[in-house]
């Protein structure tokens, strides 16, 4: 009897722990999916202050104390005069009822490191919306772009987000330090100016779709594959069925149509390009890309930012998305599995750029 009592108590303890854990998980899920809860938060970094701090750190090791003291005194005097001038400017603007235009123009720096499905467009949308909410005349945006492209609709949306800046009259510069190919170049061409590092990969104005076909393997092993569709071209090429010439012809026409839309988009934003020469699916390094007119200048995003820090305030804008509990638990392994699955499942259905 005592054994049964102890065993029952043990089971009760286990049940209590399980119920407590389940309750915590349910509560966490409810809080993460709560209506009205913020999707994330905006992180703002003062890149000008970071630059000045770095310079001062290095100068403290290069210059002796008398020189440093003299420089500090001169800087304080210059800052005081600048502040006084700004105060007068703001007072004047306040009298004229035009305080919005009294704010000094800034450079906003965004980053886009694109994945296959361009999921980063969610953060890009929030960052651009925030800038548009506070932008004044003279503000500029620098996008540090790094992607080899991916799904057409994802990169099409990313390009449309950048177009919002252009529509609002905000100057946009895209800097390519490593790669902006295919869908990446589709984004880059929206900019007023494209800067490329000499060995960055640029171009690849083409469309691709590919998938394996296991039909012969299935037949060899006496495995039947059945597929039911409504609509003649609901499915063209398939991984397991027997593909027909008619299906191949239809799929090829879809690829050509997508390529045509891609070229038309680039022609609108960079009309001076010789599309017959550059829209072949080839890619080039920055130096050659400049000769072909794909980019406007050679340089890095660092060069651009350092110059800007000497003249104005430069702010890095980054939207940090709040992850749900399930997403945190999934971690990097889950993302890798999702990406692999996406590659296999999507390439036979939609073209990639």
N, C-alpha and C positions, 0 to 999 in steps of 0.2 A: 504493500500500500504506500509506504514511504517512497519507494522507487517511482511509482506512478505520479505521486504528488510532485517530486523533483522534476520528473520528465515534463509534466504539464506546465510547471513554472518556467522551465527552459524554453518550451514552445511559445509561451506567452511573451517572454523576453524577445525572442526572435521576431514574433509577429509585431511587437511594439516597434522594434527597430525598422522593420520593413515598412510599416505604415508611416513612420516618421519620415523616412527617406522619400517615400512616394508623395507625402504631403508637401515636402520641400520642393520636389521636382514640379508638382502641379502648380504650386505658388509661383515658382520662378517662371514657369511657362506663361502663367496668367499675367504676371507683371511685364514680361517681355512682349507679349502680344496685346497689352492694354491699349484701348483706343485713346488717342491723344498723347500717348507717350512719345517723346522725341525720338526720331529715327537715328540721330547721331548728334555730334557737335562739331562746330567749326574751330579749328586750331589755327591761330594766327601767329606767325613768327616774324619778328622784326629783323630782317636780314641786314638792314643798314647798321643797326646796333651791333650785330654779330661781326660785321666787317670792321667797324671802328674798334671794337674790343680786340680783335685779332691784331690790327695795326698797332694799337697802343701796347699790347703785350710784347710784340717784337721790338718796338722802339725802346721799351724800357731796358732791353738788353743791349741795344746798339748805341744809345746816347748816354752821355754822362749826366749827372744830376743837375748842374747849372743849365744845360741846354734843355733838359726836360722841363724844368721849372719855367724857363722863359717861354717854351712852346705852350705849356699849359696856361700861362698867363695870357698869351696872345689869343688862344682858343676861347678862353672865357670872355675876353673882351669882344671877340667877333660874335660869339653866341649871344651876348647881351645886346649888342647892336641889332642883331638879326631878330631877336625876340621883340625889341622895341618897334622895329619896322613892321613886324607881323601884327602887333597889337594895334598899331595905327591903321593898318590895312583892314583888320577885322572891324574896328570901330566905324570906319568909312563904309564898309559893306553893310553893317548893321543899320546905319542911317538910311542907306539906300534900299533896305529890305532885301538884300541879296546875299545872305550869309552862306547859302549853298555853294556859291561860286568863290567864296573867300577861302575855302579849303584848298591847300596846296595839292597839286596833282601827285599821284602815286603810281608806282609800278607794282602790279599784283603778279606773283609768280605761282603758277599751277604746275602740277606733275601728272602725267598720264603714262603709266607703264601698262600697256594693254595686254590682256590675255586673249585667248582664242575667241571667246564669245563676247569680248569687250564689256565684261560685267562692271568694269571700273567707271563706266558712263554714269552709274548711279551717283557716285561721289562727284563726278565732274558736273553733273546737273546742279547739285546743291551748291557747289563752289561758284559756278557762274551766276546762279540766281542771287547769291549773297552779294557778289560784286555789282551786279546790275541794280541792286537795291540801294547802293551807296555811291555809285560812280558819279563823278563830275567831269566836266569838260577838261580834257588833257590827261585823264587817267589812261594807263596802258596795261596790257596783259601780256606776260611772257608764258608760253606753255612749253615746258620741257617734255618732249615727246619721245617715247621709246616703245615701238611695237612693230612686229612683222606682219600685222594684219590678222584677219580672221573672218568671222561670219559677216555676211553682207549687211544684214539688217542692224547688227550691233554697231558696226563702224559707220553705217549711214546715220544712225541716231547720234553718235559721238560728233560727227561732222556738223549735224544740225545744231547741236548745242553750241559749238564754236561760232556758228553762223549768227546766233543770238547776239554775240558781242559785236559782230560787224553791223548788224541791223541797228544796234544802239549807238553806233558811231564811236565805239571804243577800239583803238588801234590794237591789233593782235599780231604778235611775233611768235613764231614757232622755232624752237631750237632743237636740232637733231644731233645729239652727241654720239649715238651708236647706230640706231636703225629707225627708219620710218618708211616701211615698204608696204606696197599694196594698200590695204585699208588704212595703214598708217599714213601713207602719202595722201590718201583721200582726205584725211583730217588736216594734214599740213597745208594742202593747197588752198584752204579757206583763208589762211593768214595773209596779212598785208605784206609780211616779209618772212622768208624762210632762211634760217641760218643753219649751216651744216658744218660739222667737224670734217676735216679733210678725208678721213677714212671711214666716215659714217656711211651706212648702206641706205641708198635712196632709190625710189622708183618702183619697179615691179608692178607696173600698171597692167594688170591682167587678172584673169579669173580662173580658178581651178576647182575641180571636183573629182574625187577618186574613191573607189571602193573595191574590195576584193569580191570575187564571185566563186562560191563554193558549190555551184550546181553540179559540176562533173564529179566532185568528191562524193556528194550525196547520192548521185546515180550509181556510182561504183559500189557504194555500200548499201544499195537498195533502200535508201531513205527518201521518202516522198516529202515534197514541200508544197503546201497549199497556201494560197493568198487570195483573199476576197476583197475586191474594191468596187466602188460605185463611181463611175466617171472614167472615161477611157484613159486619161493620163493622171489619175490620182497617184499612181506610182509608175515611174518610167523604168529606171534601172533598179535592180534588186541584188542583194548579196547572195540569196539562196535559190531564187528562181532562174529560169532560163531567159536570158535577155534577148530581145528581138531587135532587128535592124530599125524597125519603126520607133521603138523605145529609145534606141541610141540616137536616132536622128532628132527626136523631140528634145531629149536631154541636151544635145549639142546646141540646138536652137535657143534653149533657155540660157545656156552659158554665154552664147554670143549676144543675146539680149542684155544680160547683166553687164557684159563688157562694154556694150554700147552706152548704157546708162552711166557707167563709170567714166568713160571718156567724155561724155556730154557734161558731166559734173565738173571735171577738170577744165574743160574748155571754157566754162562760165567763169571760173575763178582765176585761171591763168591762160587767157586767150592767146598770149604770144607763143605758147608752146607748139612745136611741130608734133602733133599727136601721132602721125604716121611713123615718126621716128622714135618716139619715146614710149608709146603705148603698146609695146611688143611683149610685155611681160618680163623684160630684162631689168636688172638692177645695176646701179653704178655707185662707185665711191664718190664722196663729196666733191672732189676736184673736178671729175668728169661731169657730175650732175650740175655743177655751176656752168660749165661750158654749154651744156644742153639747155640751160634755162630752168631746170627743175628746182634749183635753189638760187637765192639772191646773193648770199655772202658766205664766206668761209670763216669759221670761228666756232667757239664753244659757248654754251650757256653761261659758263663761269665768266668769260670775257664780258659778256653782255651785262651780267648782274653787277660785276665790280665797277664797270663804268657808271651804271645807274646809281649805285650806292654813293658815289662821289657827288652826285647832282641832286638826288631826291630821296624820299623815303621809299624803301622797297619792302614789301610785305609778302611773306610766303603764306598761301592759303591752302589748307588741307582739311577736307571733311572726313571725320572719323565716324564710320558707321558703327552703331551699337549692334553687337552680335547677339543673337539669341543663344540660349543655353545649349541647344542641340548643335549649333554651329561651332561653339567653343569646344564642345566635346569631340566633334568630328575632327577638328584640327587639320594639320597639313596633309595627313594621310587621306582623309576624306576628299580634300580638294584635288589631290593628285588622281584619285580614282574617278572623280567626277570629270576631270579634264580628259582622261583616257577614254571614258565612256562617251563623252561628247564628240571626240574625234571619230570614233568608230560609228556612232549612230547618225551623226549629222552629215558627214561628207558624202554620203550617198543620196542625201535628200536636198541639200541646198549648196549652191556654189560658195566658195570661199574667195576672198580677195585680200 
